[in-house]
Amino acid sequence: MGHPCAPIDLMVVGLGYVGLPLARAASDAGLAVAGYDISPATVAALRAGRSPVRDVADADVARMLGAGFTAGTDPEPLARAQAVAICVPTGLRPDGSPDLGPLTRACRTVGERLRPGTLVVVESTSFPGTTEELARPLLEASGLLAGEDFHLGYSPERVDPANTAFGVANTPKVVSGVTPVCAKQCAALYERFVDTVVVARGTREAELAKLLENTYRSVNIALANEFARYCHEIGADVWDVVACAATKPFGFQSFRPGPGVGGHCIPVDPVYLLHGAPADAFGVVRAALRANRLMPGHVVARAAELLAGQELPDGRRPRVLLLGTAYKPDTEDVRESPALEVARGLLERGAEVTWHDPHAPGLPLADARLRRCADPLRAARAADLAVLLQAHRAYDLPALAGAARLLFDTTGLVSGERVVRL
């Protein structure tokens, strides 16, 4: 553990999917790093050398601790930090609107302990103007002025869970500041542990760049999903369509359809882009959101069609197994996962639903009818229909295809006599 009065090069606020990889990269580069999180469980795990984030190994945490990294639920060390990175979640409220509550509270916490000369960087994704119109006033409540007494910048996170090729250090980092000097200070910080730093014209441009990145993916995934539904209607193989189109060496980037979109970016960031925009702006984005939201229902309808073609004993409800309930392969993250809507839809249609995921510890569905199984092959043999939602590397796909009475593959990766693809 570091000395309680030692200076801190970087204090990371929020030690989750974004903050902990950032802290690891900075610590590995030799910076004195500390972390603050409101979750006692997260802090306790880190202090014991256990990582609460799948993409950061326990060995990484041990190495960080050995280098002097400290984690706590006490925000007082913020007063000793030369730089503070705010990496708290910005999700959606139950009504579907942006939830800036965690970011607001984090900015207040930092502002209450702000000292002259400190650099504060917001990494949380949000709509344009958030840094200037939300973070800045909360921080300036300290009596210090951004651009004069302290530095304020925005640098959008680019974490891609389960991506082993790109991490914090080798993914170009977009930075910005409320003044040119703030931007320069922000760039100087990240240049210490990121290979390539790109300076945006201002904070709004940096905020919008992040939203454009993920809205681009949302729109193109929606197009692939529209193709999947249309191909089913006319009897065409959407996976062959995508594979053929992907052979073009220019002017086309391949996106694959699926059961829907999930996670902390694709279904959320376009909503932040639309926040405050005129009602007639971004018609393509609004259409894409609608198209992607239709996919879990489409999967349920296709599953119902497949079940209707089977002869079940009188009075017995159909048994459906959901395989891979995380929002993407090889992660445990079920936030906004399409599996949740698929499970609800099948339960509403009267099916007995069992689920399996080698990574996800649970599903946020309070329904006693939804059961978890431990052995996917055994469950596939017992189910009338197995639905592959995510092709985790831990799954033996040929074995699952051989065990299932009927396998509905939404990933386009499985073939076999008893396999039907999206």
C-alpha positions, 0 to 999 in steps of 0.5 A: 500500500502507498504512503497515506500522504504520498502524491498521486499522479492519477486518481481514477473515480469508478473502478469498473469496466472502464476505470480499472483497465485505465488504472492498470495501464497507468500503473504499468507505465509507472504512474502513482495511481489510486482508485475511488469507488463507492462500492465496498465490495469492489474495493474489498476485492481489489485490496485482496488482489481479486479483480471485479472486472473480467478483462483485468486479471487477478495477476494484474491487480497483484502487480498494481498493488505491488507498484503502490496502487491503492483503492478505497471508498474514502474520497479524501485522497482526491485532494492529493491527486495531480490528475483525476479521471472520472469513469463512472457509468452513464446508463439509462433510466427506467423510462429510457432517458439518459441517467447522469446521476452517477456522473453528477455525484462524482463531479460533486465529490471531486469538486469538494476536494479540488485543489489548484492545478489539478487536471480533471478528465471526464471519460464517461460517455454523454451528450455534447455539452456535458463537460461544459454544462454539467461537469464544469459548474459542479467542479467550479462550485469549489470556487476554482475556475476551469482553465484558470485555477484547474484544468478540465478536459474530456477523453471518451473511453474506448474500452471493448470488453473481451477484446484481447487485441486492443486495450488502453495502451494501444487504442488511440486516445481522443482528448480535449479541454475547455481551453487549449492549455487544458487540452495540452495538459490532458494530452500530456497525461495520456501520452504517459501511458497511451501510444497515440493521443489525438487532440480534438478541437474542443470538448463537444467534438470529443463527446460527439466523436464517441457517440458517432463511433457507437451510433455508426455501429448501431446503424450498421447492425440495424441494417444487418438485422433488417436484412435478417428479417427480410431474408427470412420472409423471402427464404434467403440465407442472410449469412450467405448474403453477408459472406458474399457482400464481405468479399468486396475489398472496398466500399463495404464493411461487414456487420452481422445480424444477431438477437439484438444489441446490448451492453453499455454502448450500442443501445445507450449511446444513440440515446445520448446523441438524440438527447436535446437534438431536434425532433427531426434530426437523426432520422436514420439513428431513430430508425436504427434504434427501432430496428434493433429493438425488434430483434429479440421479438423476432427471435421469440417469434422464430422460436415459437414457429420452430416449437409449433412444428414439433409434436409435444405430449398433451399438456406439456409446455415447450422446453427452451434452453437459452445459451449465452445470455451475456450481451456479447461473446466471452463476457459476463456482462448482461447489461441491456442483453437481448437475452432478457427480452427473449426470456421474457417473450418465451415465458409470456408464450408459456414456455419453460425457459432454462438458461446457461452462460459460462460467464454470467453469474445471474440474470436481472429477471425476477421471475421464478419460472426462469431457471439456470442449468449447470450442464449445457449439453445435458440441458440441450438434450432435454430441451425441445429447442435450444437457442444459441444467443452468444457463441462463447469460446467456452462452448463446444458448438458441434457438441451442442448441435449434436446434443440438441433436438433442435438448435436455433442459431442466432450467430450464424456459426453452427451447422448441422441436420438439426440446426436452423439459423437466424 
